[in-house]
Amino acid sequence: MSSPAVSSRDLPHPARDEIRLQGVLHALSDPMRLRIVRELAGARGELSCSDFELPVTKSTTTHHFRVLRESGVIRQVYRGTAKMNGLRRDELDELFPGLMGALLDAAARQAVRVTDAPAGRA
Protein backbone atom coordinates (compact mmCIF):
# COMPACT_ATOMS: atom_id res chain seq x y z
CA MET A 1 0.00 0.00 0.00
CA SER A 2 1.39 3.40 -0.89
CA SER A 3 0.87 6.59 1.05
CA PRO A 4 -1.08 9.40 -0.60
CA ALA A 5 0.91 11.88 -2.60
CA VAL A 6 1.69 15.08 -0.77
CA SER A 7 1.23 18.25 -2.77
CA SER A 8 3.98 20.85 -2.72
CA ARG A 9 1.23 23.20 -1.49
CA ASP A 10 0.48 21.12 1.59
CA LEU A 11 1.72 22.91 4.68
CA PRO A 12 3.26 21.04 7.63
CA HIS A 13 1.30 21.12 10.88
CA PRO A 14 2.05 19.40 14.17
CA ALA A 15 -0.23 16.52 15.02
CA ARG A 16 -2.50 17.15 18.02
CA ASP A 17 -0.22 15.13 20.32
CA GLU A 18 2.84 17.09 19.14
CA ILE A 19 1.46 20.47 20.23
CA ARG A 20 3.35 21.73 23.28
CA LEU A 21 2.30 24.39 25.78
CA GLN A 22 5.65 26.17 25.46
CA GLY A 23 5.20 26.54 21.71
CA VAL A 24 1.64 27.83 22.05
CA LEU A 25 2.62 30.36 24.70
CA HIS A 26 5.62 31.50 22.65
CA ALA A 27 3.43 31.94 19.56
CA LEU A 28 0.86 33.95 21.50
CA SER A 29 3.46 36.14 23.23
CA ASP A 30 3.80 38.38 20.17
CA PRO A 31 1.16 41.16 19.85
CA MET A 32 0.69 40.66 16.07
CA ARG A 33 0.22 36.91 16.44
CA LEU A 34 -2.20 37.43 19.32
CA ARG A 35 -4.09 39.89 17.13
CA ILE A 36 -4.34 37.26 14.36
CA VAL A 37 -5.63 34.67 16.83
CA ARG A 38 -8.20 37.11 18.25
CA GLU A 39 -9.50 37.80 14.75
CA LEU A 40 -9.69 34.09 13.96
CA ALA A 41 -11.47 33.39 17.26
CA GLY A 42 -14.09 35.98 16.37
CA ALA A 43 -14.60 34.70 12.82
CA ARG A 44 -17.36 32.29 11.85
CA GLY A 45 -14.95 30.23 9.80
CA GLU A 46 -11.61 30.39 8.07
CA LEU A 47 -10.05 33.68 6.98
CA SER A 48 -7.60 34.18 4.15
CA CYS A 49 -4.27 35.84 4.83
CA SER A 50 -5.48 38.86 2.84
CA ASP A 51 -8.38 39.33 5.30
CA PHE A 52 -5.90 40.58 7.90
CA GLU A 53 -4.77 44.19 7.90
CA LEU A 54 -1.58 44.10 9.93
CA PRO A 55 0.78 47.08 10.22
CA VAL A 56 3.80 45.00 9.18
CA THR A 57 5.41 43.93 5.90
CA LYS A 58 4.12 40.95 3.95
CA SER A 59 7.21 38.93 4.82
CA THR A 60 6.71 39.64 8.54
CA THR A 61 3.04 38.68 8.25
CA THR A 62 4.09 35.41 6.58
CA HIS A 63 6.52 34.77 9.44
CA HIS A 64 3.78 35.32 12.06
CA PHE A 65 1.42 32.88 10.31
CA ARG A 66 4.22 30.30 10.06
CA VAL A 67 4.98 30.55 13.81
CA LEU A 68 1.28 30.12 14.62
CA ARG A 69 0.98 27.13 12.26
CA GLU A 70 4.16 25.41 13.42
CA SER A 71 3.18 25.79 17.08
CA GLY A 72 -0.22 24.18 16.38
CA VAL A 73 -2.32 27.27 17.11
CA ILE A 74 -3.72 27.57 13.58
CA ARG A 75 -4.29 25.33 10.59
CA GLN A 76 -3.49 26.69 7.13
CA VAL A 77 -4.74 25.16 3.89
CA TYR A 78 -4.77 26.32 0.31
CA ARG A 79 -8.19 26.73 -1.26
CA GLY A 80 -7.49 27.63 -4.86
CA THR A 81 -4.95 30.43 -4.71
CA ALA A 82 -5.93 31.60 -1.21
CA LYS A 83 -4.19 30.40 1.93
CA MET A 84 -6.97 29.94 4.47
CA ASN A 85 -6.41 30.09 8.22
CA GLY A 86 -8.42 28.53 11.01
CA LEU A 87 -7.91 28.44 14.75
CA ARG A 88 -7.34 24.92 16.12
CA ARG A 89 -9.55 25.82 19.06
CA ASP A 90 -11.12 22.40 19.68
CA GLU A 91 -7.74 20.68 19.76
CA LEU A 92 -6.20 23.37 21.95
CA ASP A 93 -9.16 23.24 24.35
CA GLU A 94 -8.78 19.45 24.65
CA LEU A 95 -5.04 19.71 25.30
CA PHE A 96 -5.10 22.79 27.56
CA PRO A 97 -8.62 23.21 29.00
CA GLY A 98 -9.52 26.84 29.59
CA LEU A 99 -6.22 28.23 28.27
CA MET A 100 -7.47 29.78 25.01
CA GLY A 101 -10.57 31.22 26.64
CA ALA A 102 -8.51 32.80 29.41
CA LEU A 103 -5.90 34.18 26.98
CA LEU A 104 -8.52 35.60 24.62
CA ASP A 105 -10.47 37.16 27.51
CA ALA A 106 -7.28 38.71 28.93
CA ALA A 107 -6.29 40.04 25.50
CA ALA A 108 -9.73 41.61 25.05
CA ARG A 109 -9.54 43.27 28.48
CA GLN A 110 -6.05 44.54 27.70
CA ALA A 111 -7.20 45.95 24.34
CA VAL A 112 -9.95 47.91 26.11
CA ARG A 113 -7.50 49.23 28.73
CA VAL A 114 -5.01 50.33 26.09
CA THR A 115 -7.73 51.94 23.96
CA ASP A 116 -9.22 53.79 26.94
CA ALA A 117 -5.87 54.92 28.40
CA PRO A 118 -5.18 58.67 28.37
CA ALA A 119 -2.62 59.80 25.78
CA GLY A 120 0.91 58.98 26.86
CA ARG A 121 -0.16 56.37 29.45
CA ALA A 122 -0.80 53.28 27.27
N, C-alpha and C positions, 0 to 999 in steps of 0.2 A: 504494500500500500504506500502510495506517495503522499507527501504532505502538500497542501494546497499552495499554489504559486503565490508569492508575496509580491505585490506591486511595488514599484519604486516610489509610489506616492503613499504607501502605507507608513504611518508614523509610529515609532516605538513608544509603548506605554508600559509602565510596570503593571504586573498582575496584581490583583487585590492584595494577596498575601505578601507582596514585595513592597507595599507602601509602608513607609516608616514615619513615625511621628516627627523625628528630627527634620526630615526632608519637607514635610508639610509645613512645619513651623518656619523653617528657613524660607520656603517659597512665599509664605504669607507675611513675612517680616518686611517686605518691600512695599512702600505705599502704592506704587503703580500696579503691582501684582494683586494687592488687596483690593484695589479699585476694580480691576478686571473681575475678580471673584465676586465682589459685591454686585456688579452688573449682571453677571451670569446667574447669581442666586435670585435676582429679581426678575429674570426673564422667564417667559413661559416655555421656552425651548432653547435650542441651540442658537448661538449668534455667530456671524462670520467675523473674521478679524477686522474687516472694514466697518463693522458696526460700532467699533470702539474709537472714540476720539480722545487719544492720549496725547499729552503735551511733550512727546518724545519722538525721536527719529524712528523711521520704519525699522531699521536694524535693531534698535533698542526694544521696540515693541515685539519684534520677532523673538528676541532673547527672553523677554518676560514670559511670553507664551510657552517657549521651550522649557523654561524652569518649572512653570506650573504643570506642564504635561509630564515631564520627567520625574517630578515628585509625586505624581498620581492625583493631583488636585483637579485637573481637567482632562477631558478626552478630546482629541482633535481628529477629525476625519475630513477627507476631501469629498465634497459633493459637487460634481462638475469641476469648475475652476475655483470654487470658493472653499476655503479652509474653515470648517465649522467647529465651534467650541462649545462644550457642555461641561457643567460642573459634575464631578463624580460624587455628588452629595450622598446618595444611598450607600455607596461603598464606604465613604469616609465616616458616615454616621454609624455604620456597623462596626468599623474598626475602632473609632474613637467617639463613643456616644457622648453627645452634647457639645463636643468641641466646636464644630462648625457653627452651630447656633450661637454659642457664647462668643466666638470670634466675630461673627457677623453683627451681633447685637452691640458688642463693644465698639466695633468700627463705625456703626451708625451713630452711636452716642458721641463718639469722638468727632465725627464729621459735623454734628450739630454744634458741639462746643467750639470747634474751630471756626465755623461759619458765624456763630453768634459772638465771638470774641471781639472786643474793641480793637481798633486798628493798633498795630504794634504789640499786641499781647497774645497773638495766636501761637 
